[in-house]
Every structure is written in structure tokens, then in C-alpha cells.
Amino acid sequence: MPVIAEIVSKPSDQDLIDLEKTYEGQTQWLQNAIAGSDLVIGGRFNDRLVAACVLTDEGDHWQLEKLQVRAITRRRGVARQTLNSMLKKLAITRPVQVDLTDNSELTALFTELGFSRNTAHQDKTIYQWQP
């Protein structure tokens, strides 16, 4: 069964437990993201959130941040499925950027998903997806 992306705007108690596990207790930012203009995107498999990321509203584009997969489901394509589903099914209408400066091991993943290097940022490794 595939991992399906969804916007987590009103997390259930179980969703909050799943996000707590996914982010290994580092969820202080979560309520602010949900209440604000940012989008918390969850990857759901068998009624449980197994991955998540945040799309921060930068006005002319979304900045993808905090991509995390629950530890017990890593190395199974969960991030790929979550991001692919997000880009195709959630009607993202603005460009999405991700800073891979400190995560160059993710370059192949984002390239495979249609992101390309944004050369306007010489001091950082920014990849961008166009809708």
C-alpha cells in the first residue's frame, strides 16, 4: 500500500502521537506551523502518519523543511512516496524550494522528483520544483 500525502490541519490525538514519534520528541514548532500559514504535510500509511514535512509560506514559493521519516519505516521509499504524492495530488500551485546545503545525500531523491538546481543561490545548494 502506498504512502499518501495529506495536509495535517487538524491532527487527531493519534496523529500527534505519530508526529511525536516521527520527530523524536522535537515538536515544539508543530502547533505554530499548523496555526499559521505554513502547511504541515503528513505521509499516511495504514491510517498512521509515518513521515512529515513542512511547507513554509515564502510568498512567491514554498520552502520545504523538516522532512522526516519515522525511524522504523526508513529506507523503504517513504520520503519519496510522500513527496511524490504531495507534488502530484495536493495541488501545489507555487514553486517548492529545498535547501540541500547540509543534506547533499538527498540530491538524487529531489532530482528524481523533478527538482532542479537553482543557481541564483551561489552560497547554498537550493533545489526547486516548478508546478
Rosetta blueprint (number, residue, H / E / L):
1 M L
2 P L
3 V L
4 I E
5 A E
6 E E
7 I E
8 V L
9 S L
10 K L
11 P L
12 S L
13 D H
14 Q H
15 D H
16 L H
17 I H
18 D H
19 L H
20 E H
21 K H
22 T H
23 Y L
24 E L
25 G L
26 Q L
27 T L
28 Q L
29 W L
30 L H
31 Q H
32 N H
33 A H
34 I H
35 A H
36 G L
37 S L
38 D L
39 L E
40 V E
41 I E
42 G E
43 G E
44 R E
45 F E
46 N L
47 D L
48 R E
49 L E
50 V E
51 A E
52 A E
53 C E
54 V E
55 L E
56 T E
57 D E
58 E L
59 G L
60 D L
61 H L
62 W E
63 Q E
64 L E
65 E E
66 K E
67 L E
68 Q E
69 V E
70 R L
71 A H
72 I H
73 T H
74 R L
75 R L
76 R L
77 G L
78 V H
79 A H
80 R H
81 Q H
82 T H
83 L H
84 N H
85 S H
86 M H
87 L H
88 K H
89 K H
90 L L
91 A L
92 I L
93 T L
94 R L
95 P L
96 V E
97 Q E
98 V E
99 D E
100 L L
101 T L
102 D L
103 N L
104 S H
105 E H
106 L H
107 T H
108 A H
109 L H
110 F H
111 T H
112 E H
113 L L
114 G L
115 F L
116 S E
117 R E
118 N L
119 T L
120 A L
121 H L
122 Q L
123 D L
124 K L
125 T L
126 I E
127 Y E
128 Q E
129 W E
130 Q L
131 P L
